[in-house]
């Protein structure tokens, strides 16, 4: 299985830090955020990784190179215009191929064990998403997760969970979209309504590094965990 790392975003809420440093290269525990993700991919047996680039993408490519330093083979999907999360994945499909692929956000940190994910998806499934408790900054959550693993669109009053940015996707999830740029949430809602998305629940540490405050929180967590070397 190949993997894709989403790394093209502007990181507006992390300015001024991201004016000169792309969000995936911001450091926590003395290392760029994206390296935590890449090492977890490698440890899960992934060898080939596609990374999409836009904002300050040359700095990411200069830092990671061809991936050999991390035991990976990295190729880059360059976006001259920002295509959002869904459009970025669709633009990278020629590099990812026709089989399901693992997808992770380059600006999150998670202690989820990627080895717990299956090696592929059933034919009638377009995605398997790792979900977690709703964090303080996203109390409404994203979707309902049923006991049998099915994901459902939430209605008022429903207990919900939050998407961690870790998933296995079928190329079919994005391949038929007409727009060049579109968010993943757009295709999530359509696929969940059609009953073709599933989820698994993760109860461990996860951080969406979307603000300076959350970046500082992650740094404190890594110091407490002894990972800040």
C-alpha positions as a printed NumPy array, in Angstrom:
array([[  0.   ,   0.   ,   0.   ],
       [  1.137,   3.544,  -0.792],
       [  0.5  ,   6.545,   1.436],
       [ -0.273,  10.211,   0.944],
       [  0.689,  12.993,   3.322],
       [ -1.324,  16.209,   3.031],
       [  1.132,  19.09 ,   3.369],
       [ -0.018,  21.892,   1.067],
       [ -1.985,  24.135,   3.435],
       [ -1.259,  27.779,   4.188],
       [ -1.325,  27.498,   7.992],
       [ -3.028,  30.877,   8.351],
       [ -3.953,  30.381,  12.023],
       [ -0.317,  29.699,  12.855],
       [  0.992,  32.974,  11.474],
       [  3.52 ,  34.52 ,  11.892],
       [  5.251,  31.132,  12.336],
       [  4.066,  29.889,   8.945],
       [  5.053,  32.974,   6.98 ],
       [  8.518,  31.49 ,   6.558],
       [  8.04 ,  27.877,   7.68 ],
       [  5.373,  25.56 ,   6.225],
       [  3.167,  24.067,   8.929],
       [  4.44 ,  20.466,   8.49 ],
       [  7.982,  21.672,   9.232],
       [  7.107,  23.389,  12.51 ],
       [  8.995,  21.606,  15.251],
       [  7.785,  19.756,  18.322],
       [ 10.003,  17.489,  20.346],
       [ 12.96 ,  18.914,  18.403],
       [ 11.682,  17.544,  15.065],
       [  9.411,  18.651,  12.202],
       [  5.806,  17.534,  12.632],
       [  5.786,  15.704,   9.308],
       [  8.677,  13.452,  10.336],
       [  6.574,  11.889,  13.082],
       [  4.014,  10.913,  10.456],
       [  6.59 ,   9.626,   7.999],
       [  8.286,   7.443,  10.587],
       [  4.947,   5.956,  11.628],
       [  4.236,   5.159,   7.977],
       [  7.61 ,   3.476,   7.616],
       [  7.117,   1.481,  10.81 ],
       [  3.772,   0.276,   9.424],
       [  5.52 ,  -1.16 ,   6.375],
       [  4.818,   1.698,   3.962],
       [  7.617,   2.264,   1.468],
       [  6.18 ,   4.717,  -1.087],
       [  4.794,   8.086,  -0.006],
       [  3.276,  10.93 ,  -2.016],
       [  3.312,  14.422,  -0.477],
       [  1.33 ,  17.315,  -1.957],
       [  3.002,  20.719,  -1.854],
       [  1.942,  24.33 ,  -2.295],
       [  2.779,  26.875,   0.411],
       [  6.585,  26.979,   0.824],
       [  6.651,  23.511,  -0.678],
       [ 10.249,  23.865,  -1.794],
       [ 11.288,  23.954,   1.873],
       [  9.489,  20.677,   2.545],
       [ 11.114,  19.056,  -0.469],
       [ 14.54 ,  20.362,   0.548],
       [ 14.11 ,  18.991,   4.073],
       [ 12.772,  15.55 ,   3.16 ],
       [ 14.416,  14.987,  -0.221],
       [ 13.665,  11.61 ,  -1.758],
       [ 12.889,  10.129,   1.649],
       [ 15.887,   7.805,   1.778],
       [ 17.077,   9.367,   5.052],
       [ 13.849,   8.097,   6.626],
       [ 13.809,   4.754,   4.851],
       [ 11.107,   5.817,   2.381],
       [ 10.686,   6.716,  -1.268],
       [  8.954,  10.105,  -1.497],
       [  7.455,  11.696,  -4.596],
       [  5.817,  15.113,  -4.691],
       [  2.523,  16.318,  -6.137],
       [  2.995,  20.038,  -6.811],
       [ -0.04 ,  22.338,  -6.695],
       [  0.463,  25.664,  -8.47 ],
       [ -2.888,  26.685,  -6.976],
       [ -4.123,  25.339,  -3.653],
       [ -6.562,  22.509,  -4.374],
       [ -7.818,  21.931,  -0.794],
       [ -7.718,  18.502,   0.798],
       [ -9.969,  16.652,  -1.626],
       [ -8.624,  18.271,  -4.774],
       [ -5.074,  17.688,  -3.597],
       [ -5.708,  13.964,  -3.279],
       [ -7.415,  13.727,  -6.656],
       [ -4.537,  15.616,  -8.282],
       [ -2.137,  13.04 ,  -6.824],
       [ -4.041,   9.943,  -8.009],
       [ -1.673,   9.335, -10.968],
       [  1.105,   8.91 ,  -8.39 ],
       [ -0.999,   6.871,  -5.97 ],
       [ -2.373,   4.342,  -8.447],
       [ -5.656,   2.444,  -8.551],
       [ -5.547,   0.714,  -5.156],
       [ -6.629,   2.028,  -1.736],
       [ -3.986,   4.136,  -0.032],
       [ -3.276,   5.363,   3.481],
       [ -3.755,   9.105,   3.957],
       [ -2.47 ,  11.231,   6.854],
       [ -2.34 ,  14.941,   7.591],
       [  1.179,  16.314,   7.762],
       [  0.309,  18.822,  10.475],
       [ -1.151,  16.505,  13.116],
       [  0.424,  14.336,  15.79 ],
       [ -1.071,  11.025,  16.848],
       [ -0.059,   8.001,  18.89 ],
       [ -2.381,   5.756,  16.868],
       [ -0.681,   2.548,  15.698],
       [ -1.051,   2.439,  11.906],
       [ -0.474,  -1.323,  12.015],
       [ -4.042,  -1.631,  13.341],
       [ -5.41 ,  -0.604,   9.95 ],
       [ -6.313,  -3.28 ,   7.381],
       [ -4.192,  -3.784,   4.282],
       [ -7.068,  -2.905,   1.964],
       [-10.781,  -2.068,   1.83 ],
       [-13.837,  -4.137,   0.898],
       [-15.115,  -3.443,  -2.617],
       [-18.205,  -1.648,  -1.286],
       [-16.205,   0.655,   1.009],
       [-14.712,   3.988,  -0.078],
       [-12.89 ,   4.775,   3.138],
       [-11.989,   3.762,   6.686],
       [-11.446,   6.766,   8.947],
       [ -9.786,   6.862,  12.367],
       [-12.04 ,   8.799,  14.738],
       [-11.466,  10.09 ,  18.264],
       [-13.046,  12.075,  21.113],
       [-14.136,  15.616,  20.241],
       [-11.402,  18.055,  21.322],
       [-12.169,  21.309,  23.103],
       [-11.811,  23.319,  19.891],
       [-14.26 ,  21.077,  17.991],
       [-16.927,  20.108,  20.512],
       [-19.601,  19.449,  17.894],
       [-17.499,  16.704,  16.279],
       [-17.879,  15.431,  12.724],
       [-19.955,  12.24 ,  12.458],
       [-21.681,   9.464,  14.373],
       [-19.777,   6.197,  14.716],
       [-22.035,   3.197,  15.198],
       [-21.108,   0.09 ,  17.158],
       [-20.674,  -1.878,  13.93 ],
       [-18.165,   0.665,  12.57 ],
       [-20.531,   2.418,  10.183],
       [-20.268,   6.204,   9.946],
       [-23.422,   8.298,   9.788],
       [-24.105,  11.996,   9.297],
       [-24.892,  13.636,  12.623],
       [-28.206,  15.177,  13.551],
       [-28.809,  17.641,  16.399],
       [-28.359,  15.919,  19.742],
       [-26.345,  12.984,  18.371],
       [-23.187,  11.817,  20.126],
       [-20.353,  12.472,  17.669],
       [-16.66 ,  11.815,  17.151],
       [-13.907,  13.736,  15.358],
       [-11.84 ,  12.692,  12.341],
       [ -8.137,  12.453,  13.195],
       [ -6.815,  12.98 ,   9.674],
       [ -5.799,   9.311,   9.402],
       [ -7.624,   7.072,   6.942],
       [ -7.492,   4.537,   4.163],
       [ -9.219,   5.826,   1.029],
       [-10.263,   4.26 ,  -2.219],
       [ -9.379,   6.427,  -5.241],
       [-13.093,   6.271,  -6.098],
       [-13.804,   8.607,  -3.185],
       [-12.428,  11.621,  -5.094],
       [-11.946,  10.514,  -8.701],
       [-15.394,  11.553,  -9.96 ],
       [-15.485,  15.074,  -8.541],
       [-15.983,  17.781, -11.168],
       [-14.221,  20.626,  -9.351],
       [-10.461,  21.052,  -9.352],
       [-10.436,  22.25 ,  -5.732],
       [-12.728,  20.843,  -3.056],
       [-12.56 ,  19.852,   0.631],
       [-12.605,  16.238,   1.76 ],
       [-15.67 ,  16.99 ,   3.879],
       [-17.642,  17.361,   0.645],
       [-16.947,  13.798,  -0.452],
       [-17.152,  12.454,   3.104],
       [-20.735,  13.632,   3.454],
       [-21.745,  12.123,   0.117],
       [-20.073,   8.771,   0.796],
       [-21.389,   8.551,   4.371],
       [-24.915,   9.276,   3.154],
       [-24.459,   6.423,   0.658],
       [-23.281,   4.069,   3.426],
       [-19.803,   3.523,   1.984],
       [-17.628,   4.966,   4.778],
       [-16.566,   3.236,   7.969],
       [-14.643,   4.265,  11.052],
       [-12.617,   2.916,  13.947],
       [-12.251,   4.636,  17.298],
       [ -8.929,   5.73 ,  18.795],
       [ -8.844,   6.563,  22.499],
       [ -5.235,   7.795,  22.76 ],
       [ -3.352,  11.054,  22.348],
       [ -3.992,  13.094,  19.216],
       [ -3.328,  16.757,  18.445],
       [ -4.519,  18.815,  15.496],
       [ -1.774,  21.448,  15.359],
       [ -3.934,  24.241,  13.961],
       [ -2.969,  27.116,  16.264],
       [  0.043,  28.32 ,  18.192],
       [ -1.703,  27.316,  21.43 ],
       [ -2.124,  23.722,  20.231],
       [  1.459,  23.593,  19.003],
       [  2.584,  24.652,  22.476],
       [  0.323,  22.001,  24.022],
       [  1.9  ,  19.31 ,  21.844],
       [  5.371,  20.463,  22.836],
       [  4.404,  20.195,  26.509],
       [  2.991,  16.71 ,  25.92 ],
       [  6.207,  15.538,  24.271],
       [  8.277,  16.93 ,  27.126],
       [  6.105,  15.08 ,  29.65 ],
       [  6.326,  11.947,  27.521],
       [ 10.109,  12.175,  27.338],
       [ 10.063,  12.579,  23.545],
       [ 11.606,  16.062,  23.52 ],
       [ 15.248,  15.154,  23.056]])
